[in-house]
Amino acid sequence: MPPVPMPLTVVPTGTPVTADTPAATIQAFAPMVNIPTFGMCGTITNPVVAAATAAKLGVFSPAPCVPATTSPWTPGATKVMIDGQPALHTGCTAMCMWGGVITISAPGNAGTIQVD
C-alpha cells in the first residue's frame, strides 16, 4: 500500500509549546489518540485484513488501517529532551503489532506521519 501522510496528534501535557502546538516525544504513540487511522492496511497478519481476504475466497482485500502500536517511537532525539523524554525527529519509527512501520515524515509543528 502506498504511504499515506497524516498528522500526529500531540496531547498537551505541560510539554513546551511552540507556535501554539505541543512538542512531541517518543511517548506520543497511543493508537487513535496520537496516531490516527489512515489509509488501507495491507498486512495479512492483521485479523481484519485476513477476514476480508477470507470473505473474498482468498482474494487479497486490504482493510482500513487502525494503528495498533504498543511501544514508544524509536530512536528519538539524543540531544533534545522534552519533559525528560527524547523528542521526535525524521526517521523515528513506531511499529504496528500487525507488521506495519509508521514513520515521522515531517517533524515540527505541522508534523506528519506515514505508514510503510
C-alpha positions in Angstrom: 0.0 0.0 0.0 1.4 3.5 -0.8 2.3 5.7 2.2 -0.4 8.0 3.4 0.7 11.1 5.4 -1.4 12.0 8.4 -1.0 14.5 11.2 0.4 13.2 14.5 -1.8 14.4 17.4 0.1 15.6 20.4 -2.0 15.9 23.6 -0.9 18.9 25.7 0.6 17.6 29.0 2.7 20.5 30.1 5.3 20.0 27.3 6.8 23.1 25.8 4.7 24.7 23.2 6.0 26.4 20.0 3.7 28.2 17.7 0.7 27.1 19.8 1.5 23.4 19.2 2.7 21.0 21.9 6.1 19.3 21.2 6.1 15.5 20.6 8.2 13.0 22.4 8.7 9.2 21.9 5.7 8.7 24.2 3.2 10.1 21.7 2.4 6.6 20.3 -1.1 5.9 21.5 -3.3 4.4 18.7 -6.3 6.7 17.9 -5.1 9.3 20.4 -1.7 10.3 18.9 -1.7 8.1 15.8 -4.9 8.3 13.8 -6.4 5.7 11.4 -5.2 6.3 7.9 -5.1 4.7 4.5 -5.6 1.0 4.0 -3.8 -1.8 5.8 -2.1 -4.3 3.5 -0.7 -6.6 6.2 -2.2 -10.1 6.1 -1.3 -10.7 9.7 -4.0 -8.1 10.6 -7.1 -10.1 11.6 -9.4 -7.6 9.8 -7.4 -7.9 6.5 -7.3 -11.7 6.9 -11.0 -11.8 7.5 -11.7 -9.6 4.5 -9.4 -11.7 2.3 -11.1 -14.9 3.5 -14.5 -13.5 2.8 -13.5 -12.9 -0.8 -12.3 -16.5 -1.1 -8.6 -15.7 -0.8 -8.5 -12.6 -3.0 -6.3 -10.2 -1.1 -8.5 -7.4 0.4 -6.9 -4.6 2.3 -8.9 -3.0 5.2 -8.9 0.4 6.8 -5.8 1.0 8.8 -6.4 1.2 12.5 -3.0 1.5 14.2 -2.0 -1.0 16.9 1.2 0.4 18.3 2.3 -0.9 21.7 5.7 0.7 22.3 7.2 4.2 22.1 8.8 5.7 18.9 12.4 4.8 18.3 15.1 6.0 18.4 14.2 9.5 19.5 16.5 12.5 19.6 19.7 12.1 21.5 20.2 15.8 22.5 16.7 17.2 22.6 14.6 16.2 25.6 11.1 17.3 26.5 9.9 16.6 30.0 12.8 14.1 30.3 11.8 12.2 27.1 13.6 12.2 23.7 11.9 14.5 21.1 10.6 13.0 17.8 12.5 13.7 14.6 12.5 12.5 10.9 13.4 8.8 10.9 11.7 7.9 14.2 9.5 4.8 13.8 6.7 3.1 15.6 5.9 -0.5 14.9 2.3 -1.7 14.5 1.7 -5.1 16.1 0.4 -6.3 12.7 3.7 -5.7 11.0 3.4 -2.1 9.6 6.0 0.6 10.2 4.9 4.1 10.9 7.5 6.9 10.3 7.8 10.6 11.1 7.9 12.2 7.7 7.8 15.9 8.5 8.6 16.8 12.2 7.7 20.2 13.6 4.6 22.0 14.5 2.7 20.6 11.5 4.4 17.1 11.8 3.0 14.3 9.8 3.4 10.5 9.9 3.1 7.8 7.3 2.8 4.0 7.3 5.0 2.0 5.0 
